[in-house]
């Protein structure tokens, strides 16, 4: 009876450790977000009088009809509102821009050269696009060189979770091949075309002034920002923590329980990802298109469908073995002490 009970306990512990690492979704965070997290919608709020303007109605008609941007157009009930406001998709709807709305400002709200570069990198399969808004100073150049060097190192030492092609919870959606690749993209924070984008990258709560401070953000998925850091605070450890978190297995499937905020991007993600799948076979690497002069990329080879297990999984298995040995030792000791004397 004793050995039967001990055997059942050992099997229960072994099952706990093996299923704990195998049953969870193994899709990396960045790819899970690309496949399944719809971008939160921003709010373009019009003053009551302006909403009835024929020219403004014509300007916004394409967005109302079938626009790809994650943007809702609303008319304010506040009669005191005099300017158009672009607000974050948070409950508080923090205002990130306000002013007169015309064709030029609407283009700046919807898109920018840096956002186009981010989109190209994501559709090419980049795991994380590190976006750096800086002033082009020697200090900023040195910070960019340090960041690029660290990202290249992380590409060499990191690995993606093992992908089980038979696991229905770990199937990849349409899109680029699964790669382990980090990209650094720089733009001038004083560029008028990027002013709204720079403010957007900082989200509703980050206490950084984009007009005076150089900073970097980690962008992934469908334009999701994990966080923003003053360049003075973005050391190697912060780079490693953010990058490795995003290439690790997705431990939480609820988007709102994960850190970060979304960018406003004028793109139909569903159709774009389908188009990428049709153009590039899943098992082939994507050749990086020629990047703009302001974009610095780090190159990495594609990661196979089955990658090296992560160190976290190895330590989990090791811990299970240690516990099993401990239980066996405890059982033998207990049996020896309680065995009847002859």
N, C-alpha and C positions, 0 to 999 in steps of 0.2 A: 504493500500500500504506500509506504514511504516513497519508494522509487517511482511509482506511478504518479504520485502527486508532484514530485520534484520534476519529472519529465514533462508533465503538463505545464508547469510554471516556466520551464526553460523554453518550451515551444511557444508559449504566449509572449515571452519577452522577445524571442527571435522574430516572431511575426510582427510585433510592434515596430522593431527597428527596420525590418526589410520593407514593410508596406509604407512606413513613414517616409521613406525616400523614393519609393517607386510610384506611389499612387498619386502624388501631387503633380499638378501641371508642370511640365518641364520646358515650356516655351519661355524664352528670355523675356524679361520685363519690356524691353524696347519693342520686341516683335509682337508681344501680346497687345501692347497699346496700339501698334500700327494696325493689327488685324481687327481689334474689337472695341476700341475706345473711340466713340464719336467725339469730335471737338465741341467743347462748350461754346454757346452762342453769345456773341457780344450784342450790345444794344446801341443802335443809332437813334437817338431821341431828338425829335423835331419839335420846335415851338409850335403852339396851336396855329398861329397865323401862317407860318411858313409851310405847314403841311398842306395848305390849300393853294399854294403857289403852283401854277401850271408848269413852269420851267423846272422846278424841283421834282414835281411828279414825273416829268419826262426823264429826268436824270436818274431817278431811282427805279423806274419801271423795270429795267432788266433784272435788278436784284429782287424785286417783288415777284417776278414771273417765275424764273427758274435759275436763280443764281446759285453758284457753288460755294460762295463764302458763308462761313458760320457767323452770320450777322442777321439780326432781327431789326426791322425798321418800325419805330413806334412814334406815336404822337403824344406829347406830354399833356397832362391835364393842368399843369402849372402855368397860369396865364402870365406869370412874371418871368418865365424863361425866354430869353432873347436870342440865344445862340444855340446852334446844333451841338449836341454832346455825344461823344463816343464813350461808352461805359463798359467796364469789365463785366464778365458773366457771373459775378459773385452776387450773393444775396443783397449786399449793401450797394451794388452797382456803382462802384467807385469810378469817378470820371477820370479818363486818361487823356482826353483831348476835348477842346471846345473851340468853336469859331464859326466863320462863314463857310457854307457848303457850296462848292462849285465843282466843275469837272476835275480840276487839278487836285483839290483837297480830297475828293472822293477816291481818286487813283492812289493817293498817298495813304489813305485809310485802308484800302483793300489790298495793296501790294507794294512791293519795293524790290530793288535789285537784290538786297541781302536775303529777303524772304524767298525770292526765286532760287537763289543759290542753296538755301536750306532745303527747299523742296527737291531740287535735283539730287542732292546728297542722300536724302531719305529714300527717294525712289531708286537710287543706285544701290541701296542696301546698307548704307552706313548705320552702325549701331547707335552712335551718339554723335551729334554735331555740336561741338563746343563753339559757341558764337561769342566773339569778343568785340565789344564796342570800346574803342580807345581813341586817343588823341594823336597817335602817330609819333609820340615822343621816343627818345632813345630808351627810356625806362619801359615803355610799352613794348618796344621791339624786343627788349631783353626778356620781358615776361612771356611774350609769344614764343620765343625760342625755347624757353624753359618748359612751357606747356606742351609744345610739340614734341620735345624730347621725351617728356614723361609719358605722353600718349603712345609713342612708338614703343617704349619699354612695356607698357601695360598690354599692348597687343601681343607681345612676345610671351608674356607670362600668364595671361588670362586664358580661360577656356569657356566655351558655351556648355550649358547642361546637356546631358545625353538626351537625344531625341528618339522616342519610341514610335516608329511609324504605325504601329498597331494600337496605340493609345488614342481613343477618340477625343480625350480632353486635351491632347497635345498636338493637334493637327494645325499646320500653318495655313493661313488664309492666302488669297491671291496676292502677289506682290513680288518683290525681288528675292534672289537667293538669300539664305540665312548666312550672314557674314559676321565676323568679328573685326570691326573696323571703326576707328575714331577719326573724326575730321575736325580741324581747326579752321574757322572762318572768321576773318577780321573785316570790320568796316569802321569808318570814321563816325564817331558819335555826333560830330557837328555837321554831318552831311544833311542838308534840308530834306532830301528824299527819304532819309532813314529816321527822322526825328520821332515820328509816331511809333515806328517799330522799336526804337531804343526804349521808349517809355513802356511799351507793351511787354518787352522782355523782362522788365523788373516786376511785373505783376502788380496787384493792388496794395501790397503791404511792404515791399522791400524798401528800406530807408536809404536809398542811394539816389543822388542827383545825377542824371545822365548827362547833364550839361557841363559838369565839373569833374566827374569821377569816371575813370576807366573801370570796366567790369566785364565779367564773363558769365555765360549761362550754359547749361546743358540742355539741348533740345533733342527730342526723340519722338517716336510715334507719329501721330498726325499733328505735329506742331505743339507738342506738350513740353513745357519747361519744368525741369526738376527743381532748379533753384538758381539764384543769382548771387555772385560773389564779387566784392571789391577785389581788384587784382592783387592788392596788398595782402588780402586774407586767403587767396586761393593758392595754398601751398600744395606740395606733392600728395600729402595725405588726403586733402579734400578732393583733389582730382581722382585719386584712387578710389575713395569711398563712393563717389557719385558714379564713376564709370563702371566699376565692378558691380554695383547694385543694379544698374540697368542691363548688364549682360547676364546677370544671374537669373535663376528661375523665378517666375512670377508667383509669389507667395500669396498675393491677395488679388482677387478678381474684381473687386469693387473699385471703380475708378476714384470715387469720392473719398475713399479711405487711404489713397496714396498721395504723397506730397506733390505739389506743383500746381501749375495753372496753364491754360491754353493760349495760343496765339491766334490772332485773326488772320486767316489765310484764304485767298480766293481760289479754291481748288475743290473739285469734285473727287474726293478720295476714293470712293468706290470704283468709279470708272477709270481713274488713273492707275490704281493698283491692278485692275483687270487688264488694262492695256500693257502694263509691265509684264504681267504673267504671259501674255500672248506673244510678246516680242522676245523674251529671254527664257530659254528652257531652265527649269528649276535647278538642275545640277551644273549649270555653267556659271562661270564667274562673269561679273559685269565689268567691262572695261570702263574706267572712269573717264567721262567726257572732259574735254579741256576746260579747266576752271578759270574764272576771272582772275585778274592779277591780284585782287585783294583776298583771294581764297588760298589758304595753305592747307594741303591735305597730307595725311599720313596713310601710306599704302599698306595693305595687308592682304594675304592670300585668303580665299574663301575657306570657311570652316565646313568640314564634311558633315553629313546628316547625323553621324554618330561621333561625338566629340569625347575628349578625355574627361572622366568624371571630375567634378569639382572637389577641392580639398575639403569642403564642408561635408560632402557625402562620405568621403573617406574617414573623416573623424567620427562621423555618426556611426559608421559600421564598426570602427575600432572601439568606440564606447560600448556598443552592444556586445562585442566579444568579451570585453573586460567584465561586464556585468554577468555574462554567462559563466565565466570562469569563477567569479566570486560566488555565484549561487551554488555551483558544484562544490567548491571548497567548503562553503557553509554547510551544505547537506552532508558531506562526508564527516565533517567535524561533529555535527549534531548527532549523527548516527553512532559515531564512536563513543561519544559521551553517554548516550542513552541506551547503548546495547546492554542486554542482561549479562551479568557476570557468570562465568562457567566454573 
